[in-house]
């Protein structure tokens, strides 16, 4: 009996399948993780923000934001330029001298990254809306913007309120419940799934995949986190491809069906562009709003005078949502790469340099917001926050998030004005997306 030895090509392929994820993690996260830890021990502000961000809520970082601003409107961190200045954050995000996304590394690291690259979708890799620029960004955004206009969102208000009541009806008000699991997560995911034509019975699956993939926006993931995130991204990509195939065969009156058929100047989205755009809209359509609802619930619970102001003057609810977004925003920071030598706030920034814009820090800038760490639903300029970013990458779902935040929180506190948060709350371990993983409560005494 003879045996066939595997070919050298097959052997190399198997070795590559094992080695590539390890190389990918090392280039993307492992080296960064080690370097940031060393820099943090040396007192570097950027590294301290990185390490503290994984364990502390945003409101515990305001002292660090102050330290960063004290260094100047734009300062040099261990790895990038850094700003927590409201004016500079807005300038960088709106400037044509900067672009989203980070250029691939050169030299050995660049070659390793290219060798180990995968073909599944990633939210911070092209053709994601988060990291593309005009003209592609303009084309993708134009195809999805119409469903997120203020008028379109207002048409969803009544349905959103009905969903909120249905979710609260299903909760035993006398028992201890996790508001993230039973309400804050379910409200936005149900709304966005209806907009996109995703069957309701797939709600838990979408939530699970979204939560598992959320750390994909972070840098410095551990090996275990990295593998979990990649597995979730692969599963989400496969689920999305299957759902889009279903919509091609059975189109409906929903955004994803419209995207499948959409043409701009006679050109439609490629399959990769369609999956990237649809996946981002779906995930972004609930991930950040879950944080808004959880953060808002905690802020209002901890500030009874502000709850009373809303009870006496319900017209304050829209402003209250903006104040929640300002004080405890769902996203901590974002970054931009300089495409040409320029100057920002009197500081020379060379081509290829990266600027980390700390959105939460800008929202606590005393140059714009008096007594910035105070939560005040009557704050006259609350809407000047930058929680939704700025410039051409301003969040296209901002109007939807605001409406869901207003409806979701108003219905919750109107029905259960005496709700009490209990021990056991926990923040998400993600560094970029900021919110609660658990928020235990008793709705009635």
N, C-alpha and C positions, 0 to 999 in steps of 0.2 A: 504494500500500500504506500502510495506516494503522497506527500503533502506539498501544497503550494505555498511557498514563502510569500508573504506580502511584499508588494513592490516597494521600492524606495520612495516612490511618489506617494503611495498610500500611507507609508510610515510617517513621512514628513507632514502629510496632511493631518494625521492624528496628533502628532506632536504640536503642530500649529494650533489645533483646536484647544489643546490644553494650555499652551504657552500664551496665546494671544490675549485672553482675558487678564492674565497676570501682568503682562506688559502694558496693556491698556490701563489697568488700574494704577500701575506704577507711574506711568507718564501723566495720567489725568489727575490722580488723587494722592498716591503714596508719597511721592517726592514733595508735593505741596504740603501735605499733612505734616510731614517731618519738619520741613523748613519753618512752617508757621509756629509749630510748638517751640522750636528753638528761639525764634524771634520773640514770641510771647514771653518767654523766660527773661529775655533781655529788655522787656518793657515796651516793645514796639506797639503802637496804638492799633495798627491794622491787625496785627496778629492777636492782640488782646481782644479785639472785637470778634475775631473769628472764633477764638476759644470760648469766650463768654457767651457768644450767640447760641451755642449748642446746649447750654444749661440754664441760661437766665432768660426770663421774659423781657420783652422790649422795654417796659417801664423801669426795669432794673439797669438799663444800659444808658440812661440819660446822662449820668455823670461822665461816662466815657465819650458821649457825643460832645459834651462841654469841653472836655480835654482836647478833642480833635479840633474843635473850632478855635480853641485858644492858641493852637499852633499856626493859625492863619486860615483864610478862606479856602486855600488849596495847599496841602502839604504833601510831602513825600513819605510814603510808608515803606515797609520792607520790600514790597513787591509792586505796588502801584501808587499813583497819586491818590489822594484821599480828600473828600470834602463832606462836611455836614452843614454847609452854609446853604440856606434856602436859595439865595440869589445865584450861587455858583452851580448848584445842582440843576436848577432850571436852565441856566445858560448852556451847560454841557449837554443836557438832554435835548435841547432844541437846536444845537449848532450843527451845521454841515461840515465842520471840521472834525466831527466825531461820528463813528458808526457803531452799531450794535455788533455783538459777536467779537470773538478774539481770534486774531490771526494764528494759524498753527505755528508751533515752535519750529525753529530751524535746526540744522545740524543733526546730530545723532538722535536727539529726542524727536525731532520732526520725522525722521525716517522710521523710527520705532512706532510713532503714532500712526503713520500711514500704513505700515505693515500690519498693525494690529486692529485697524479700523473694521467696523461692522457695517452691515447694510440696513439694520433696523432703525426705526425713527427715534430721534432724541430731541427733546424740546429746545435744546440750545445748539442744535446743528441744522444747517440748511437742509430742506427749504422751510424750516419753521419760521413763522411770522416774527418770533422773538429776535431772530438774528439775521434776517434778510433786509436788504435795503432797496430803494427804488432802482430800476423800475419794477422788479419782481414784487417787492413789498407792496407797492401801490396797487398792483394787479390783484394780489391775493386779498388785500384788505378791502378793496372795492367790492369784491364778490360777496363778502360776508357782512359789510357794514350796515346794509339796509335793514337787516332784522334787528339791529341793536340801536336804531335811532330812538330819540326820546319819545316820539309818537308811537312807534311800534312797541316800546316797552310799556307805555301807559296802557296800551290795549291788553297787556298781560296782567295788569294790577289786580283785576277782579279774580282771575283764575289763581293768581299767587295767594291771595287772601283766602280763597276757598281751600287750597292745599294746606295752608298754615293751620286753619281750623280743623281740617281732617286729621292732620298729624297730632295735634293736641288732644283731639277727641279720643285717639287711640292710646293715650297715656293715662295710667292710673295716677290721679293727682295726689293721692294720699301716700303713695309709696316713694321710695328713693329711685330716681331715674338719672341716667346720664344724658344730659341735654344735647351733647354733641352727637351721640349715637341716635337718639330718638327724634331730634328736631333740627338742630343747626346744620347737620349734614344732609338730612333728607329733603329739606325744603328747596335749597338751590339745585340739588341734583335732579329732583323731580321736574322742576321748571325747565332746566336746560335740556333734559332728555325729551320733554314734550316738544320743545322748539326744534330739536334736531331729528325727531322721529324715531327715537330709541324706545323699544317696548318697555313698559313699566316693570315687567317681571325681571328685567336685567339690571335693575337699580342697584342691588347689593353688589353684583359683580363689578359694575362700573365704579362704585365707591371703593371697593377693595383694591382694584387695580390702580385707581387714582391715588389712594393713600400710599400704596406701596411705591409708586413712581415719583411721589412728591420730592424726595431727597435728590432727584436727578438734577435739580437746579443748584445744589450745593457743591462746593469743592472740598477736598480733603476727606472724602468718605473712607470709612474703614473697609477692609476687604470684604467683610461679611455684608455690610450695607451695600457696597458696590454690586455684589453678586445678586442680592435681593432686588435692587433697582433694575438691573439689566434683565432679570427674569420677568419682572413686572412690565417693562417696556416691550419685550418680545411678545408677551401674552396680550398686552393692550393692542399692539400693532396687528396681531393675528385676529383678535376679536373685531377690530375696526375694519379690516379688509373684508371679513366675512359679512359684516353688517352693510358695508357699501355695496358688495355684490348683491345682497338682498334688495337694496334700494334701486339698483340698476334694473333688476327684474320686476320689482314692484314699487315704482315711485309713488310718493305721497305728497301731501301739501306741507312740507317741512323744509328746513334750511339745507339739510344734507342732500335731499333729493334735488333741490335747486342747484346746489354746488356740483352735483354729478352732471347735470345738464347744462350748466352755465357756460356761456361763451363771452369773451371780451375781445371785440374786433375779430370775431370768428375763431378765436383760439380758446380752447378749454384748458382745464388743469390736467397735467399728467397724473397718472395713478399715484406717484410718490407725492406730488404737490397736494393732491386731494386728500390723501391720508394724513399728511403733515398738518394741513390747515384744519381739517375736520377734527383731528385728534386734539389739537391745541385749543380750539374753540370749546370742545366738550370738556376737557380737563379744566381749563381756565374758567369755564362757565360755572363751576361749583367750588373748586379748591379754595380760591381766595375768599369767596362769600361765606363758606363754612367758618373761616377765621373771623370775618367781620361779625357774624352773628354771635359766635362764642365770645369774642373780645368785648362786644357791645353788651352782652348779657352780664358779664363780670363787672364791667365798668358801671353799669346802671345799678346793679345789685350793691356795689360798694359805695355808691353815692346817692343815698336816699333823697337828698334835697333836689338832685337833678331829676330823679324820677317824679318827684312831686311837681316840679316845674312843668314836666311834660303832661302830667295829669291835668294840671290847671290850664295849660295852653298847648293842646295837641298840634297846633300849627307849627310848633317848634321841632317836630319829628324829623323833617328833612335836614334841618341844621344839626340836630343831634347826631344823625348818621355821619355827617361830614366831620363833626368833632370827634366821634369815635375813630374814624379813619385817620384823623390827624394824630390823636393821642396814642393809639395802639394799632398802627397800620398792618394789614395782612402781609405785606412784603417789606423786608428790612432794607434791602439795597439792590442796586443793579450796577452794571459797568458799561463803559464806552471806550473804544479804542480810537486814538488820534490818527487821522488819515493824512495829515500834513502838519508841518511845524506851525505852532500857533502859540497864542498867549491867553491865559485865563486868569483873571484877578491879579494881573501883574506878574504871573509866574509863567515862564517859558515851558511849554509842553512839546516835546519832540514827537515827530512822526513815529508811530508804532507804540507809543506809551499808552498805558491803560489808566483811566480815571474811575475809581470806585465812588459812585454817588450814593450816599447814605440817605435814602428817602425818609426813614424814621427820624434821622438826625435833623434833616431840613424841616421836618414837621414840628420840631421842638426848638427851632431857632428863635431866641428872644428878640432878634432884630425885626422879626415879623409878627411873632405871637407873644403878647404880654403874658407874663407868668406862664410860660409854655407848658409846664408839667401839670397845671391845674386843668381838670376836666370841667368844662362849662358849656352846657347845651345852648346857652344864649350868646356864645362868642360870635362877635359880628363878622370876623373874617375867617371863620372855620373852613370855609370852602377854598381857601388859598393853599390848602395842603397839597402835597405832591404824592399822595399815596397811590395814585393811578399813573405815575410817571408823568412825562411831559413830551412835547414835540411830536414827531411823526409816529413814535411808538406809544403814544398815550393809549391807555387801555380802551379797546373798542367796546368792552362790556361794562364801562363805568356806569352808564345810565341804568342798566339792568341790575348791577350790584347795589346801587343806591336804592332802587325801588324795593329789591328783595330785603335789604337791610331795614328799611323803614317799615315795610309791611310785617316782616318776620318779628321784629322786636316789639312793634306796637301791639300786634295781636297777642304775643306772649305776655307782655306786662299788663295789657288791658284785662286779659282773662285771669291772670294769676299775679295780681299786684303785690302779694306778700310772699312770692317765691323765695326760697332760702337756699343758697348754695351751701353744700356740706363738705366735710373733709374728703380728700381724695382726688382733688382736681390735679391735672397734670398738663403741662405745655408739650407741644410737639417737639421732637428732638431736632427738627429741621432748622437750618440756620437762616435760609432765605425766606421761606414761608413761615409766618408767625401766627400762632394760634393755639387753641387748646386741643389736646387729644382726648381728654376726659373732663367733664364738667358736671359732677354729681349735684343733684338738687332735690328738694322736696317742694312741690308746687303749692301745696296748701298746708296750713298748720293743723 
